[in-house]
């Protein structure tokens, strides 16, 4: 199976809340999830090819396998800030009320590698969209494509890439081996998701475990330093 490799440079702090985080406890994931990557690709496809090509682009993106090369280092900074949330008191004249919320921002050092697996013709159709992807996850988490995407012919993802597929460890599976690293709970498009459900301008809801699935992936990071408000991780060789 051919793989299309794209190299991105982070140009801003990355932030993407854990799927199970609350609105006031917004711990961030280390890297973009498959769900965020696919949505970024779909957004680029719609902006370049038009809405009429959306369903075909959606099916192409849905069929891709994804792998990621983690940055060499990442530093996670946490802070408390004021946010607004809907007022719960029905007798109040205010629509929103101020409160305190926790947020995390991740500084990714060095490049982020993405690998897309699929048929060669499929990858050729996807390649032009990669130039138009400018952020993953939360708006403001900006990335810039460093070079023209390259194609590699291999059954498995390239060396140093982590396959973004995995089991839900809460499902009771037994493991004979368990890699060392930091566990991250990611999400991806589910088998029942459709273009209409992915379209944020429709009212079709996305259902967990059907249209959106969650699974666990271990990234080869090791904590090397920590202080007040920050934690530094280093990526070890796979």
Secondary structure, DSSP 8 states (H G I E B T S, - for coil): -EEEEEEEEE-S-B--B-TT--SSEE-B-SS--HHHHHHHHHHHHHHHH-GGGHHHHHHHHHH-EEEEE--SEEEEEEEEEEEEEE---TT-S-SEEEEEEEEEEEEEESEEEEEEEE-HHHHHHHHHHHTT--B-SSTT-BEEE-S--EEEE-SS--TT-EES----GGG----S----SEEEEEEEE-TT--HHHH-TTS-----BTTTEEEEEEEE-EEEEEEETTEEEEEE---
